[in-house]
Amino acid sequence: MSNTRQIKPVQIWTANGQKEASILALTNFFDYHFDDGNGKVTYKLIGMEGEPTSAYEYITANIEIPSSIIQNWGADDSIIWNYIAEQLNLEFL
């Protein structure tokens, strides 16, 4: 699974002020169960800035994945990506 996807840039607030994130990364799938249990995914919102352009991780957090999504998760990870994008109100490019 590729762990990053381009997103429509979003403005977010960070400890260093307002920044623009343009990449969603899914870095850790954990505590998931295929026996009607929930799971969790760690995600990062990443922006590009500086000269030369470098990646900066602005937000790292976990999001709970409901059992209904876990139960329908197969070889294709798009159900996980789409659920997280929907929960965070993000659009893929």
C-alpha positions in Angstrom: 0.0 0.0 0.0 1.3 3.4 -0.9 1.1 5.3 2.4 0.6 8.8 0.9 -2.0 10.5 -1.3 -2.2 14.1 -2.7 -5.1 16.0 -1.4 -6.7 19.3 -2.3 -4.7 21.8 -0.2 -6.3 22.7 3.1 -5.4 25.4 5.6 -4.6 24.1 9.1 -3.5 25.7 12.3 -0.2 24.5 13.8 2.0 25.6 16.6 3.9 27.7 14.0 0.8 29.4 12.7 -1.4 28.7 9.7 0.0 26.2 7.2 -1.2 24.5 4.1 -1.3 20.7 4.0 -1.4 18.9 0.6 -0.6 15.3 1.5 -2.4 12.7 3.6 -0.3 9.9 4.9 -1.6 6.7 6.6 1.3 5.5 8.7 0.0 2.8 11.1 -2.9 0.4 11.1 -3.4 -1.0 14.5 -5.8 -2.6 17.0 -8.1 -3.8 14.2 -10.1 -6.9 14.3 -11.9 -8.8 11.6 -14.3 -10.3 14.2 -16.8 -7.3 14.5 -14.3 -5.0 16.2 -13.1 -1.5 15.4 -9.6 -0.5 14.5 -7.4 2.6 14.4 -5.2 4.3 11.9 -2.6 6.9 12.4 -2.6 9.6 9.8 -0.5 12.7 9.1 -1.3 15.9 7.3 1.9 17.0 5.5 2.8 20.2 3.7 5.6 21.2 1.4 7.5 24.4 2.1 11.0 26.0 2.1 13.8 26.0 -0.5 14.3 23.4 -1.7 10.7 22.3 -1.0 10.7 19.9 2.0 7.9 17.9 3.5 6.8 19.0 7.0 4.4 16.9 9.1 1.9 19.3 10.6 -0.6 17.0 12.3 -0.3 13.4 13.4 -3.3 11.8 15.0 -5.3 8.6 15.2 -8.7 8.0 13.9 -11.0 5.1 14.8 -12.3 2.9 12.0 -15.7 1.3 12.6 -16.2 -2.4 12.4 -18.4 -2.0 9.3 -15.5 -0.6 7.4 -13.0 -3.2 8.8 -15.5 -6.0 7.7 -15.5 -4.7 4.1 -11.7 -4.2 3.9 -10.2 -6.5 1.4 -7.2 -6.4 -0.9 -8.1 -2.9 -2.0 -7.3 -0.3 0.7 -9.5 2.4 -0.9 -12.3 1.8 1.6 -9.9 2.9 4.4 -8.6 5.9 2.5 -12.1 7.1 1.5 -13.4 6.7 5.1 -10.5 8.8 6.5 -10.8 11.5 3.8 -14.6 11.7 4.5 -14.1 12.0 8.3 -11.4 14.7 7.8 -13.4 16.5 5.0 -10.5 16.1 2.5 -10.6 15.6 -1.2 -8.1 13.5 -3.2 -6.5 14.9 -6.3 
